[in-house]
Amino acid sequence: MSLNIKNERVHELAREAARVSGRSQTSAIEEALVLYLRQHGADPAENERERRLRRMLAMGERFRREERAPARGPVSVDDLYDARTGLPT
């Protein structure tokens, strides 16, 4: 794999990060990116399937909290219609 960075400032930062950490530039950049992702709520160790599952569970929780779904039990067909007007709710 290859990453070609054409920004001198980024190269300077990578060299300095490597120097102060005693690591290679690649290792210093990897550590910085892992920290950055964690600070922004992403887990770099989590795979795509786990991310999707976590997002779906969060959507379901928001849906439940907004009371768009019944608190418990299955939905019956009658629950989908307004009892007064007979129209869909």
Secondary structure as GFF3:
##gff-version 3
##sequence-region A 1 89
A	DSSP	alpha_helix	8	21	.	.	.	ID=ss1
A	DSSP	alpha_helix	25	39	.	.	.	ID=ss2
A	DSSP	alpha_helix	48	65	.	.	.	ID=ss3
A	DSSP	three_ten_helix	77	80	.	.	.	ID=ss4
###
